[in-house]
């Protein structure tokens, strides 16, 4: 395990902790770059997973090996390691990403009086993985209620999630959206060749299985899956079972800086989420803005945040129901050449508004107020 350097910067040192592979976390990468350019010194601690590029580790990143892969033992062990790391190294600010690193963040605040920032990338206790586990949801809620009160700043990714969190925990949450850097040369998406692309974690409730099945009724279409996740193995087996291997490409995980290139040559960006998850219904996902920045029309669930954005700039089509039928019907409607070109042009207009260059100003202003 590598440790942070001891050199102090004028604006202080920030520790960011996550339980995932921080090398591939686009939101964290953008934040780190913004903090560094503003004069902060930043260190990230995440989880070492298979496929993590060794060249990306160094003095500003520490990756922890985990003997457990999931469950209570994993979270307890990981947070103990985070506490150990934070006690060995001096940091002025500790950003705990999501509830799963909040235990360590709150403990360090109580022991060392370091300022705590809670950054909720989602409404953690309402994710699909916890949907049928009321006891687990209660435990995570209790942790957020206890640890969140010690935070000097609470961040989240959408107005709808912020409203829900504020109502439940009676603490203010500031919104810093998951928007990418502006792409100077958007991809020139075209109807031909017809290619759907999904960018993100291959987990439950992301509509990936629906898209795979839909391909059986969409002759001439291809599907590109960028990422890995809990369903990686089962999805590959399903593709083989359906004899779709020649039409579905699994690219694996892609580094943040390589995402624009990975989206090149596609037709539609796919963002289909299970509405049974409260966290998903209130979400504002990275991938929506990644698609738009690539000039790629979006096929996305008809949820509040996306509906609002579509009212500002029609950059795609809303899918009303989480079903194979609705996805297919939406794609057929989107094939109108004139409308497709109009939507693609709207994506290029939106790139100047929905970009990190604007969002980071709010982030830095919030941190300046921390002193």
HUVENGI-V80824 format. One record per helix or strand of 2 or more residues. SS is the DSSP state (hx for helix, st for strand). FROM is the first residue (numbers start at 1). LEN is the number of residues. Records with the same first field share a line. If there is no record, write none. Layout:
SS = FROM-LEN ; FROM-LEN
//
This chain:
st = 13-5 ; 41-7 ; 61-4 ; 93-5 ; 115-6 ; 151-6 ; 174-2 ; 195-5 ; 222-6 ; 248-5 ; 268-4 ; 298-4 ; 316-4
hx = 22-3 ; 26-12 ; 54-3 ; 71-18 ; 99-14 ; 124-3 ; 128-3 ; 134-15 ; 159-11 ; 208-10 ; 232-10 ; 256-8 ; 278-4 ; 286-8 ; 304-9 ; 324-11 ; 337-14 ; 356-13
//
